[in-house]
Amino acid sequence: MAAKMYYEKDVDPSIIRGRKVAIIGYGSQGHAHALNLKESGVQVVVGLREGSKSAAKAEAAGLTVKSIADAAKW
């Protein structure tokens, strides 16, 4: 079975715009999701463990970094 491809014309981005999304972790997946959402106009915070080396990378990309607990409550 072939994968179904979705394109911009297939979605309604207003459903998620204006929402707040917390991405837990900033590895290869978290990094990609956080930046994609941010560039799509979604409010994003990244939840990381205290002392995470990824915090500086996320902040350099213009993202707000919080503890995992605070990001989940946000």
Backbone bond lengths (Angstrom), bond angles and torsions (degrees), N, CA, C in turn:
res aa  C-N    CA-C-N  psi(-1)  N-CA   C-N-CA  omega(-1)  CA-C   N-CA-C  phi
1 M - - - 1.447 - - 1.525 108.54 -
2 A 1.296 116.90 127.53 1.463 122.10 -179.58 1.527 110.49 -75.27
3 A 1.309 115.66 146.91 1.459 120.81 177.40 1.525 109.77 -70.44
4 K 1.333 115.94 141.38 1.460 120.05 176.72 1.519 108.05 -86.97
5 M 1.300 116.35 128.12 1.461 122.08 -179.93 1.527 109.31 -95.60
6 Y 1.324 116.28 136.18 1.457 121.95 176.23 1.517 108.51 -114.62
7 Y 1.303 115.69 143.82 1.459 121.86 -178.40 1.522 109.07 -125.49
8 E 1.316 115.73 171.19 1.462 120.98 -176.92 1.525 112.01 -52.74
9 K 1.308 117.24 -39.00 1.466 121.03 -178.63 1.533 112.22 -67.36
10 D 1.327 117.84 -15.30 1.459 122.37 -177.41 1.529 113.67 -88.06
11 V 1.312 117.76 -5.28 1.467 120.30 -174.84 1.521 111.77 -125.35
12 D 1.324 114.67 163.14 1.460 122.02 174.67 1.527 107.29 -114.69
13 P 1.342 117.53 94.72 1.467 119.82 -175.75 1.526 113.92 -65.88
14 S 1.324 118.41 -14.47 1.463 120.05 179.76 1.529 111.14 -65.51
15 I 1.326 117.12 -19.46 1.463 120.89 179.70 1.526 111.11 -63.02
16 I 1.308 117.93 -35.38 1.468 120.88 -176.77 1.529 112.51 -104.97
17 R 1.313 118.18 -23.40 1.471 119.69 179.04 1.521 109.60 -61.17
18 G 1.305 116.12 140.47 1.452 120.87 -178.91 1.525 112.89 86.02
19 R 1.305 117.11 -6.09 1.460 121.40 176.57 1.522 109.49 -88.78
20 K 1.322 114.82 165.49 1.455 120.65 175.21 1.522 108.06 -110.11
21 V 1.332 116.56 130.98 1.462 121.29 -178.57 1.523 109.00 -127.28
22 A 1.321 115.47 129.50 1.466 121.00 174.66 1.523 108.13 -103.16
23 I 1.312 115.72 125.83 1.460 122.29 175.63 1.523 106.66 -103.18
24 I 1.314 116.50 121.68 1.460 120.54 -179.47 1.525 108.08 -95.82
25 G 1.328 114.79 114.96 1.461 121.23 -177.52 1.515 111.04 98.35
26 Y 1.323 115.29 151.23 1.463 120.36 -178.45 1.521 109.90 -136.33
27 G 1.331 115.10 43.59 1.464 120.67 173.53 1.517 108.72 -84.18
28 S 1.306 117.30 -154.50 1.466 120.18 -176.17 1.525 112.26 -61.71
29 Q 1.321 118.51 -40.06 1.466 120.67 -179.80 1.525 111.53 -77.84
30 G 1.334 117.08 -47.77 1.461 120.28 -178.82 1.514 112.16 -60.85
31 H 1.319 115.92 -40.62 1.464 122.20 178.31 1.524 109.96 -59.26
32 A 1.319 116.55 -50.30 1.467 121.41 -177.97 1.524 111.49 -64.20
33 H 1.323 117.25 -45.61 1.465 120.18 -178.72 1.525 111.40 -65.73
34 A 1.328 117.02 -44.36 1.461 120.51 -178.08 1.524 111.48 -61.65
35 L 1.315 117.22 -46.44 1.465 119.80 -178.84 1.521 111.82 -69.12
36 N 1.322 117.47 -38.37 1.457 120.85 178.48 1.523 110.30 -61.94
37 L 1.323 116.65 -46.70 1.460 120.17 179.65 1.522 111.62 -64.71
38 K 1.330 116.69 -43.92 1.471 120.66 179.03 1.523 110.64 -58.77
39 E 1.321 116.57 -45.61 1.463 120.93 -179.11 1.526 112.26 -69.68
40 S 1.333 116.52 -16.07 1.463 121.28 177.67 1.524 111.98 -93.26
41 G 1.340 116.83 4.67 1.458 120.55 176.21 1.513 115.52 90.69
42 V 1.322 117.39 14.52 1.457 122.05 179.59 1.524 108.77 -93.33
43 Q 1.351 116.90 142.43 1.463 120.85 174.85 1.528 107.84 -75.43
44 V 1.319 116.87 123.71 1.471 121.40 -174.90 1.520 110.38 -128.44
45 V 1.327 115.84 136.91 1.460 121.68 165.54 1.522 107.07 -124.15
46 V 1.310 115.54 154.42 1.460 121.48 178.35 1.522 107.88 -112.51
47 G 1.315 116.40 126.85 1.454 121.97 177.32 1.517 110.00 -96.21
48 L 1.336 115.71 123.19 1.467 120.74 -178.58 1.523 110.66 -134.19
49 R 1.323 115.13 157.48 1.459 120.20 173.82 1.521 109.38 -67.99
50 E 1.321 115.32 151.29 1.463 120.45 177.35 1.525 109.43 -59.11
51 G 1.321 116.71 132.46 1.453 121.78 179.04 1.518 114.49 83.31
52 S 1.323 117.41 7.98 1.465 120.68 -178.87 1.524 111.19 -62.29
53 K 1.320 115.62 134.82 1.466 120.47 177.20 1.524 111.31 -69.40
54 S 1.313 117.12 -18.20 1.463 121.20 -179.54 1.523 112.86 -77.09
55 A 1.326 117.92 -15.85 1.463 120.77 -176.97 1.523 111.49 -58.49
56 A 1.316 117.52 -45.52 1.469 120.81 -179.24 1.525 110.95 -63.25
57 K 1.325 117.29 -37.25 1.470 120.66 179.01 1.525 110.82 -66.38
58 A 1.325 116.40 -43.59 1.463 120.36 179.96 1.527 110.73 -65.06
59 E 1.316 116.83 -43.80 1.468 120.39 179.01 1.519 111.08 -64.99
60 A 1.329 117.84 -38.11 1.465 121.37 178.05 1.525 111.10 -63.82
61 A 1.329 116.79 -26.44 1.464 121.54 178.08 1.527 111.42 -85.17
62 G 1.346 116.45 3.00 1.461 120.32 177.78 1.515 114.55 86.60
63 L 1.321 116.77 16.92 1.462 120.99 -179.73 1.522 110.78 -98.30
64 T 1.315 115.69 151.45 1.455 121.81 175.18 1.518 108.41 -87.26
65 V 1.322 116.51 133.78 1.465 121.84 -179.57 1.520 108.67 -111.88
66 K 1.327 115.53 132.94 1.459 122.47 177.10 1.523 108.30 -132.14
67 S 1.328 115.68 169.24 1.464 118.76 171.65 1.527 107.47 -65.49
68 I 1.307 116.83 161.28 1.466 119.90 179.87 1.528 110.32 -59.84
69 A 1.331 117.15 -43.54 1.466 120.64 -179.74 1.524 111.22 -62.71
70 D 1.334 116.92 -45.24 1.466 119.99 -179.61 1.525 111.73 -67.18
71 A 1.315 117.06 -36.51 1.467 120.26 178.10 1.527 109.96 -65.11
72 A 1.332 116.97 -40.87 1.466 120.47 -179.88 1.528 111.40 -66.20
73 K 1.331 117.51 -33.64 1.473 121.53 178.69 1.518 112.09 -77.17
74 W 1.315 116.81 -26.45 1.454 122.87 -174.69 1.497 109.92 -59.87
